[in-house]
Amino acid sequence: MITQQQNTDKQNDLQIKKTACTRCGICCKKGGPSIHFEDRELIEKGNIPLKYLFTIRPDEPLFDNIKEKIEPAKSDIIKIKNKNNSHACIFYDPDDSGCQIYEARPLECRKLKCWDTKEIVSFYDTTRISRKELLFSLDELWSLVLNHQDRCSYQKVATLAGQIKQNKNDHTALQKLNDIIQYDSSLRQLMVEKNPMISEKLEFLFGRPLTLTILLYGLKLKQSSDIIKENNNKSEKILTKYMT
């Protein structure tokens, strides 16, 4: 028999769950947050090193958790990386269901209330910081990023991928897209050869490798980086892994 007191206790427990964090870890397990201009000091002070960040580049397809649809990124979206083979934020501590950088956590983490998402919905796609705003004192490196963005833009990739899906024998489009992918790969390799320490920052500087993100367009590669056929299943898996 359930007493009135037991009912009251259950109601109180439910109310607590609706108004406070219970350290369930669900939000942390869904991926790292995006970085906003308000977080710039955290980056500059080294609380969040660049090696733990990656960039979703302009026009790259992404899944918007709030809008619940896939659409091209309107600008740079700098995000904290996930743990290997996991959707969880790299700073999530599963043993403690907590955050390893809690006192220096980014804005989105400070504002997110899973029981009331109004506040984060109101700003999540505003004041997002760009690579340029984090590389303001490194002109030469920024010039290299700009050159890569021009040669490997997702607008070009999307156009060529669309042409190939319409006509798999469009050798001109195939060659152009292969050239873009190979340039992206070669640049990353050259950067590491010149400075091995930069390898951990490549995904921040140039975004994720095109050899990976080409799957978002329903295409896949041979080992030689030649595009051979559609592969929609892998595309969906990558979109899920890097949701924002």
N, C-alpha and C positions, 0 to 999 in steps of 0.2 A: 504494500500500500504506500502510495506516494503522499507524503505530508505536505501541508502548505509551506512549511519551511524549506523542504526540498525543492518545491517549485520556485520559491523565491531565490534560492541559491542558483538554480539553473538559469533563471532570468538574469541574475547578476553576472554570471559567467558569460552569458551571451552578450550582455551589454559591454563588458570589458573587452571582448573580442572585437566589438564594433567600434570601439573608441581608443584603443591602444595597441601598440605593437606587442605581439606575443612571441616574437623571435622564432617564428616558424621557418623563416628562411626562403619562403616561396618567391618573394620579389628578387632576392639575390640570385636564386637559381634560374631565373628567366633571362639572365644576361646582364652585362655591365651597363651602367648608365651612359648617356651622352654627356659631353663636357660643354659647359656654358661659359660665357665671358666672365661670369662671377667666380668661376673656378680657376681663372688664370694664375692667381697667386699660388694656388696649390701646386700647379705645374712648375712655376718659376722657382719655388722653394724646394722642389724635389720631393714633395710629399707623394706625388704621383709621377714617377719618371716616364719619359716618352716611350720607353721600351714596353710599357704596359698599355699603350694606346694604339688604336688603329683608326684609319680614316675610311669612311664611306664617301667616295668622291661624288661631285656633282653629276646628276643624271644616272647614277648607279641604281639599279632596282633594289628596293628594300621593302620589307613588310612593316607597315606602321601599326603598332599595337593599338593605338587609340582609334584610328580610323578603320582598322581591321581590313586593310587592303594593301596590295602591292602598288607602289608608285615610284617614279624616279626621284632621287634626292634633289632638293632644290639648291643645295649648297653643300659645302663640307659638313660632315657630321663626324665629329671626333668621339670615339667611344672607348671605354675601358674593355680590354680583351677578356675573353672567356678562358676558363681553365681548359687545358687540353682534353679533348674528347668529352666535353661537357658544355652545357649551356650556362653554367654557373659563372658569376663574376670571378675574376682571378683573385680578388681580395676576400672572397667569401671563405670563412672558416667553418667547415662542416662539423668539426668536433665541438664547436661552441655555438653553432648557429649564429655566428656573429661576423663582424667586419674587422679585418686586420688594420684598416685605416679609419676606424670609426670617427675619431676626433678630427680627421682631415678629409672626411668623405665629401663627395661632390654635391652640388646643389640639388640635383634630382633625388639623390638619396636622402637628403635632409628634408625635402619637401614631400616626398611620397608618403601617403597614408593609404594603405590598401583598403581601409574601411571607408575612406572618403577621398576620391581621386579628383575632386573639383579643382584643387589648387594646382596639381601637376598638369592636368589637362589644359589649364589656362596659359601655361608658359612653356610646355615641353618643347615646342617647335620654335621658340623665340630665343634670342640672344645666344644662339649656338656659336661657339668660337670656331675660327678657321685655322688652318695650318699657318697661314700668313701671320696671324696675330700671335702665334707661338714661336715663329721663326723670324721675328722682326729684326733681330740683330745679326742674322746670318744671311746676308744678301746673296752670296754666291750659291748657297744651298737652295735658297728660295727660287733663284733663277732656274736651277735644275728641276725643281718641282714644277715650275710653270711650263718648262719645255716638255716635260713628261705629260703634263695635263693636256697640252695642246696636241701632242702626237698620239696620245692614247686616250683621248676623251671618250666618255661613254656615249656621247651623241654619235660619234663615228662608229663605235662598236655596235650600237643598236641598229643603225642604218644598214651596215654591212650584214649583220646577223639576220635582219629582216629579208634582205635580198637573197641570202643563201637559203633561208627556209622556204622562200617562194620558188627558188630554182637552185637545186643542189649542184647543178652543173655550171653555175655562174663562176667561172674560173677567175675572172677579174676581181670579184668581191672576195672570193676565197683567198687569193693572193694578198690583197690589201689587208684583210683581217689577220692573216698569218703574219704579215710584216709587223703589224701593230703588236701582236702578242709576243713575237720574237724580240722586238725592241724593248718591251717591258721586261722580259726575262733577262735580256743581255745587260740592261742598265743595272738591274738589281745585282747581278753577278759581278759586274765591274765595280760597283760601289763597295761590295764586300771585299773584293781583291785589294782595293786601294786602302780600305779601312775596315778590318774585320769587326771592330767594335760597333760599326753602324748596322750590322745585320739585324740586331734586335729592334732597330727603329725603322726598318724598311716599310712596314705596313702603316706606320704613322706618316712617313714621308710620301709614299706613292700609293697608298691604299693596298688592298689585297691583290695578289697576283692575278693577272688576267687568265692565266692557265686554270685558275680556280673559278673566277667569276663568270667566265664564258658559259659555264653550265647554267647560269641564271637565264640565258637566252635559249635554252633548249638545245644547245650544241655541246659536243664534247671533242676531245683531241686525241689523236694518236700520240704515241711517245715522241714522235718527231714534231709535235705541235701542229700537225695538220688536222683541220676540222673534218670529221667524217660523218656524223649523223646526230639526230636529235636524241636528247636524253632528259626527258622531263622529270623523271623520278628524282634524279640527283639534284636537279634545280630546286625542287621543293625542299629537299633536305638541307641545302645550303641556306635557303631563305629562312627556314625555321631556326637554324643555328645562329644566324646573325640578325635576329629580329631587333627592331628598335621601337 
